[in-house]
Amino acid sequence: MVARKLLGKLLVRVWQGRRLSGVIVEVEAYYGADDPASRARRGGDLARVMAGECGRALIYGVHGKWLFNVVAHEPGRVGAVLVRALEPREGIDLMYGNRGVRDLRLLTSGPGRLTQALAIDKSLHGRPLYTTRYGLWIEPGIEVSEGEVVRSYRIGVSQDLSVPLRLYIRGNPFVSRARPRRRA
């Protein structure tokens, strides 16, 4: 599962000539039309990008915030992984300015917060994340052992799949604080 492999990777953004980065500490996987919470259910551009080339950015707005996803799926399938939280590493002073907060824990602990901190917006939608050409990419970070990975149900999803698709690094202070709903 690509979601698992993203934990520990470094998300890098070059903005205003400076390198901003953070370790990916929380993710959620989303699938195609069979997934009740997937953006692909609505069709249009998001479904097209989710079904397209893996390793591209999928960016869409929710409640006035941009959310950053990595397109990832098996051949002939549809899917993406939402990056929910980062542990800030580089360019923290610029991130503070972008977010307008002074609490390090609140800087990138949530999908809307991390895009604001790293100045990720719709202009990066569909761009490949395996090249530095567009100023947003993913590179090796830290090793995360299987024992450090927690699996739970996705946050804010009213109708979910029966498989826990949220993964995060146990005990990391930058994991978003929202609790996933309990399954019936």
N, C-alpha and C positions, 0 to 999 in steps of 0.2 A: 504494500500500500504506500503510495507516494506521500500521503499525509504523514505517516510515521517517519519516512526518510527526510522530510523537511525539518523535523524537530532537531535543533542544534545548528542548522545552517545559518549563514549570515546573510541578511537582506541588506543590500547596499544601495544607496541613492546618492548621486552626485547632484548637488543643488547649490547654486550661487558659487560654483567653483570649489565647494567643500564636500568632503565625503561624510555622509551620515550613515550609520549602520546600527544594526541590532541583531541579536541572536533570536531566531524563531523559537518561542517557548510554548505556543498554543496554536492549534489548527483545528479545522472542521472540514470533513469531506462532504461533497455534494455530487449527486449523480444526475442523470438525464430526466426524461419525462416521467419515469417511474418513481422518482423521488418527490414526495409531496412538498418539500421545502426548497426544491431546486429552482433557480432562475430560468433554467432551460424549459420548464413547463410552459412558460409564457411565449415561447418562440422568439422570433426577431433576432436582433444582433447578438444578444447575450447567448442565446441557444446556439447560434452559428459559431461564435468564438469558442464556447464550451465544447463543441463537437470538432473544432479545428485542431491545429497543430499543438501538441503538448509543449509545455515550457513557455507559454505566452502569458502575459498579464491579462486578467479579466477584472475590469474595474467598473463598478456601478454604484449608484447613490441610494442610500437608505437614510431617512430622517435627516436630510441635509448633510450627511457625511459620506465620503467615498469609502468603499470597501475594496480591499485588494485580495485577489485570488490568483492562484497559479493553475492554469489549465493542465489537467492530468487525467488520462483515461487509457483504457486498453484500446487497441485498434478496433475501429467500427463502433465505439461506444462514445459516451458523453460524460464529462466530469470536470470538476475543479476543486481546489482546496482553498478555503478561506483562511488567511493568516489572521489570527485573532489577537496575538500579543507578541511583543518583542522585549528582550532585555537590552536596553540601550548600551551601545559601545562607543561609537565615534560621533562627533559633532553634536554633543549633548547641548552645548550652549545655543546652537541654532535651533535645535528641537524645542528647547524652552521658549524661544522667541516665537516659533511657529504655533505652539500650543497655548502660550500665555499662562502657563502654570509654573510653579517652582517646586512641586513635589515630584521627585524622580519616579516614584511608583506610579503616578498618574500619567506619566509622559506617553507611554506606549502600551498600556495595559487595557487593550480593547481595540477592535478593528477600526473604528472611526478615529480613535486617538492616534494610533500608529500612522495612519495615512496623513493625518494633519501634521504630526511631528516630522515626518519625512517628506512632506510636500509632494505626496503622491496624489495625482488627480486624473481626470478622464483623458488627458492628453497622452497618457501612457497606456491606455487601453489597447489591447491586441499586440503590444510590443513584445518581442522576444526577451526572455529573462536570462538567456544563456550567452549574451553578448553585452559588453559594456557600452555599446554604441549609443543607446538611448538614455543612459544615466540611471538605469535601474536594473539590478541583476542580483543573482543568488550565487554565493560562493561557499566553499567549505567553512565550517565554524568549529563547533565542539562535538565531541562524541557523546551520545546519549545512550546509556545502556537500557536494555529492555526493562529492567527493574525500576528505572526512573520514569517510565511512561505510564501515565494514568489514562484510562479510557472511560468516557462517559457519554451521555446523550447531548446532542447539540443544544446550544443556548438560544432561547427565544423562539423555538420551533414548536408550534401548537400541534402539528401533525407530523410525527417523525417515523423513521424506519425502525425496525426492531433491533438493529445493530448499533452499538455505541460508536458514533463517528466523530466525536470530539476527542482529541488527544492533547495532553499537555505534560510538561515536565514537573514531576512531583516536587512540591516545596519551593518552586521558583516564585519569588515575590512579585514578579511582573505578570503572572497569569491573571486574566481578568477575574474579578471577584463574583460575577453573577453565578448563581447556582442553576444548573439545568433543572428543568421541571422533572418531577417524579413520574415514572412510567406507570400506567394503570395495569 
